[in-house]
Amino acid sequence: MQSQKNISSRIDYGLAFILLLLFLASCTAIYSAQSTGQYGENFVLKQVFWYIVGCGLIGGIITLDSDQLKKLSWYAYGFGIFLLLLIIVAPASIAPARNGAKSWFVLPGLGSLQPSELVKVFIILALATVISNHHAKNRVKTVKSDFWLLIKLGLVTMAPLMLVMQQPDLGTSLVFLAILLGMIFISGVSWKILLPIFAGGITLIGIIFFFVLWHPDLLEKYLGVKQYQFGRIYSWIDPYNYQSSEGFQLTRSLLAIGSGETGGKGFGQRVVYLPESHSDFIFSVIGEEFGFVGSSVVISLLFLLIYHITKIGMDSKNDYYTYLCVGIISMITFHVFQNIGMTIGVLPITGIPLPFISYGGSSLLGNFLAMGIIFSIRYHYKKYMFSTEA
């Protein structure tokens, strides 16, 4: 039996300290946001509760090694698919539609649970297992084996992706695709295969934007797409022309962040009213109250987290651990860029939260599930750091 000292020496205290700083930043921003929000709830206490639950989740995952994670990956993936199917058929009393999307289960006394936030991590586990097992069986790389790996990765991602699109939830769907792309890059698939695929994808996106901007009538006529569905694109390109409707959130966010200038207005001194400022638009609160300096501190903390995970992935000699790290990095990085990008008008609004900062139990559970995996990697890496298998 290992000594308590030996166990504690394998805990990643650096990662724990980063999460502590993010927790303090989150509670500070949420406390200010809820003072002028449209809700009368104490979101800070709820955020503290979910952070505590998240820490418990880490404690339950940290002792799992790579073999155990592999064995559990398909059970977790299957459970995630089950939840996504259940939310589609569940009655409104259990899974009510909010803002036109049926994405949440109602949990009496706890609020709501968005299964897709957990499924993001389940997909990472499944994709990492697919890549690891594929390379174990195909020691010699060929074009055929690369194509087969690409197909398997696509199929694993496609099932939950299609279910989430049924809700519909475009933001989460984009996260799934970001995770898939990150995992494909690290999978070792030949660039001779990837370049034509990516070139075709970029061309298709360009064609879609062309029709959305200049010929939406053709999309409506031949594909049945409705004009109102282009609202977020139009309001992103010209928010002030839509500030009474789809562009309201963006124009208010730009006003809040811009008015914060360099040093901000000070804690609790925000004056710009912005709906959902405690969740999706928490960065706008930070920008207004703490200005460019405070915003830079939060961004630095998030990228310090990404750097820390990157270093763990590079240090590990276990390829499976590296795949897991890349998937988690892809997920967090996309969240950070998309959330901050949408608050400053660089990207369209998709309703994606800022990791560890925005209020949200489901988001925190998903992120802490990912952090549990990282703690587990470092825990077992320290244990075997002098062996041939890390």
CORNOR-V851870 format. One record per residue. N is the residue number from 1. RES is the residue in one small letter. OMEGA is omega in whole degrees, 0 to 359 (none if undefined). Layout:
N|RES|OMEGA  N|RES|OMEGA
This chain:
1|m|184  2|q|178  3|s|179  4|q|180  5|k|179  6|n|179  7|i|183  8|s|181  9|s|181  10|r|176  11|i|179  12|d|183  13|y|176  14|g|178  15|l|179  16|a|180  17|f|177  18|i|179  19|l|177  20|l|179  21|l|177  22|l|177  23|f|180  24|l|178  25|a|180  26|s|182  27|c|179  28|t|182  29|a|181  30|i|179  31|y|179  32|s|183  33|a|184  34|q|181  35|s|179  36|t|181  37|g|182  38|q|181  39|y|180  40|g|183  41|e|175  42|n|184  43|f|179  44|v|179  45|l|179  46|k|178  47|q|177  48|v|179  49|f|183  50|w|174  51|y|178  52|i|177  53|v|179  54|g|178  55|c|175  56|g|178  57|l|177  58|i|180  59|g|180  60|g|185  61|i|191  62|i|183  63|t|180  64|l|178  65|d|185  66|s|179  67|d|180  68|q|177  69|l|178  70|k|180  71|k|182  72|l|188  73|s|182  74|w|174  75|y|178  76|a|180  77|y|178  78|g|177  79|f|178  80|g|178  81|i|178  82|f|180  83|l|180  84|l|176  85|l|182  86|l|183  87|i|178  88|i|185  89|v|183  90|a|178  91|p|183  92|a|180  93|s|180  94|i|181  95|a|181  96|p|176  97|a|178  98|r|182  99|n|177  100|g|181  101|a|178  102|k|189  103|s|188  104|w|167  105|f|176  106|v|179  107|l|182  108|p|178  109|g|182  110|l|182  111|g|183  112|s|179  113|l|177  114|q|186  115|p|184  116|s|178  117|e|177  118|l|183  119|v|177  120|k|181  121|v|178  122|f|178  123|i|179  124|i|179  125|l|182  126|a|181  127|l|179  128|a|179  129|t|179  130|v|181  131|i|181  132|s|181  133|n|180  134|h|181  135|h|177  136|a|181  137|k|183  138|n|182  139|r|179  140|v|181  141|k|173  142|t|177  143|v|180  144|k|181  145|s|177  146|d|178  147|f|181  148|w|177  149|l|180  150|l|179  151|i|180  152|k|178  153|l|179  154|g|181  155|l|179  156|v|181  157|t|187  158|m|183  159|a|178  160|p|179  161|l|181  162|m|180  163|l|179  164|v|178  165|m|178  166|q|187  167|q|350  168|p|180  169|d|183  170|l|182  171|g|180  172|t|178  173|s|178  174|l|176  175|v|177  176|f|181  177|l|178  178|a|177  179|i|179  180|l|181  181|l|178  182|g|180  183|m|177  184|i|181  185|f|183  186|i|186  187|s|180  188|g|177  189|v|184  190|s|177  191|w|176  192|k|177  193|i|186  194|l|185  195|l|178  196|p|180  197|i|180  198|f|178  199|a|178  200|g|179  201|g|179  202|i|178  203|t|180  204|l|178  205|i|178  206|g|179  207|i|180  208|i|179  209|f|179  210|f|180  211|f|179  212|v|185  213|l|188  214|w|180  215|h|180  216|p|180  217|d|179  218|l|177  219|l|179  220|e|184  221|k|188  222|y|181  223|l|178  224|g|179  225|v|182  226|k|181  227|q|183  228|y|180  229|q|177  230|f|186  231|g|183  232|r|178  233|i|181  234|y|182  235|s|176  236|w|181  237|i|182  238|d|187  239|p|185  240|y|175  241|n|181  242|y|187  243|q|176  244|s|181  245|s|185  246|e|183  247|g|184  248|f|182  249|q|184  250|l|181  251|t|178  252|r|178  253|s|178  254|l|179  255|l|181  256|a|183  257|i|180  258|g|182  259|s|178  260|g|179  261|e|187  262|t|186  263|g|180  264|g|181  265|k|181  266|g|182  267|f|178  268|g|184  269|q|181  270|r|182  271|v|182  272|v|179  273|y|181  274|l|179  275|p|179  276|e|182  277|s|179  278|h|183  279|s|186  280|d|184  281|f|179  282|i|180  283|f|177  284|s|177  285|v|179  286|i|180  287|g|181  288|e|186  289|e|185  290|f|174  291|g|181  292|f|182  293|v|180  294|g|178  295|s|180  296|s|179  297|v|180  298|v|179  299|i|179  300|s|178  301|l|181  302|l|180  303|f|170  304|l|176  305|l|180  306|i|179  307|y|181  308|h|179  309|i|178  310|t|180  311|k|178  312|i|179  313|g|180  314|m|181  315|d|184  316|s|177  317|k|179  318|n|183  319|d|180  320|y|177  321|y|179  322|t|178  323|y|179  324|l|180  325|c|180  326|v|178  327|g|180  328|i|176  329|i|179  330|s|181  331|m|183  332|i|181  333|t|179  334|f|178  335|h|182  336|v|181  337|f|183  338|q|182  339|n|180  340|i|179  341|g|182  342|m|180  343|t|180  344|i|174  345|g|179  346|v|181  347|l|178  348|p|178  349|i|180  350|t|179  351|g|179  352|i|182  353|p|175  354|l|187  355|p|176  356|f|181  357|i|180  358|s|174  359|y|175  360|g|181  361|g|182  362|s|179  363|s|180  364|l|179  365|l|178  366|g|180  367|n|179  368|f|173  369|l|177  370|a|179  371|m|176  372|g|178  373|i|179  374|i|176  375|f|179  376|s|179  377|i|181  378|r|179  379|y|182  380|h|175  381|y|178  382|k|182  383|k|186  384|y|190  385|m|179  386|f|179  387|s|181  388|t|181  389|e|182  390|a|none
